[in-house]
Amino acid sequence: MEKDGKTMNKTKRLAEIKRMVEQQGRIEVNDLSQIFGVSEVTIRKDLAVLEERRCLKRVYGAALPVGESSEFKAAPEKSLGMHIEYDRRKEEIGQLAVSLVADGGWIFVGQGTTCYYVARELAKLEKVNVLTNNLLAAQALAQNRQANVILTGGNLVHSHLYVAGEMFMRNLDNLHISQAFMGVGGADLSAGYTVNYSTELIVYRTIREIADEMVIVLDSSKFGRKTFLSLGRLTLSDTVVSDKGVPQEYIDYYEKNQIKIRV
């Protein structure tokens, strides 16, 4: 292998990455970046190309041989007091959600594990501007050193590692958000969107006032479920991103009310 990664053209680099993954198994993005002397953003783009060619499988921060289990460990999250099990369905929702992102605008990423997966995918973009109250999302975005990330202030909700409260509201005065990605506890035709905690209500009401587009991200198991507190009718969202298990009656509802749904 050429020692000077900067002189290796893309075609050769792709071939070498493919060979290394096949021979060595899992390889971290940051290790590949150091080996080839290019940025982690460039390596992520290379891995995306190789995954599309079915040469390897991308997982968070690394590449695996095709067919190998990701064995998602979530070690960084353990340092924050929370362990997140790998969820392929939420990963796919995150990928679909990020495909809707327009260049240049500011994005808000809310609390919850589905939003965490959105943040993981946002971290793969070369340039992204993100405001978040989700500590796990911020940690995922920190993997991309070119990402412009701002953490909101507020009172820490220890059990779910996000911030909210009056300070959260004050810190968002005079801000403007192009897209807000938000998770929910449930979505029901009669009860609307629901959440579990009053702190979440403050976040939603504040963000709704400053966001051009409210994107609700949720897996299909949340449909037909009611949790403790109502955010409002399902029409409060501009766009919904879920998986292919969404019941047809909900798809019909969204289409009737001119709400975009992506599955």
Sequence and secondary structure as in RCSB ss.txt:
>XXXX:A:sequence
MEKDGKTMNKTKRLAEIKRMVEQQGRIEVNDLSQIFGVSEVTIRKDLAVLEERRCLKRVYGAALPVGESSEFKAA
PEKSLGMHIEYDRRKEEIGQLAVSLVADGGWIFVGQGTTCYYVARELAKLEKVNVLTNNLLAAQALAQNRQANVI
LTGGNLVHSHLYVAGEMFMRNLDNLHISQAFMGVGGADLSAGYTVNYSTELIVYRTIREIADEMVIVLDSSKFGR
KTFLSLGRLTLSDTVVSDKGVPQEYIDYYEKNQIKIRV
>XXXX:A:secstr
  S GGGS HHHHHHHHHHHHHHH  EEHHHHHHHHTS HHHHHHHHHHHHHTTS EEETTEEE TT       H
HHHTTT      HHHHHHHHHHHTT  TTSEEEE SSHHHHHHHHHHTTSSS EEEESBHHHHHHHTT TT EEE
E   EEETTTTEEESHHHHHHTTT  EEEEEE  SEEETTTEEEES HHHHHHHHHHHHHEEEEEEE  GGGBT 
  SEEEE GGG SEEE  TT  HHHHHHHHHTT EEE 
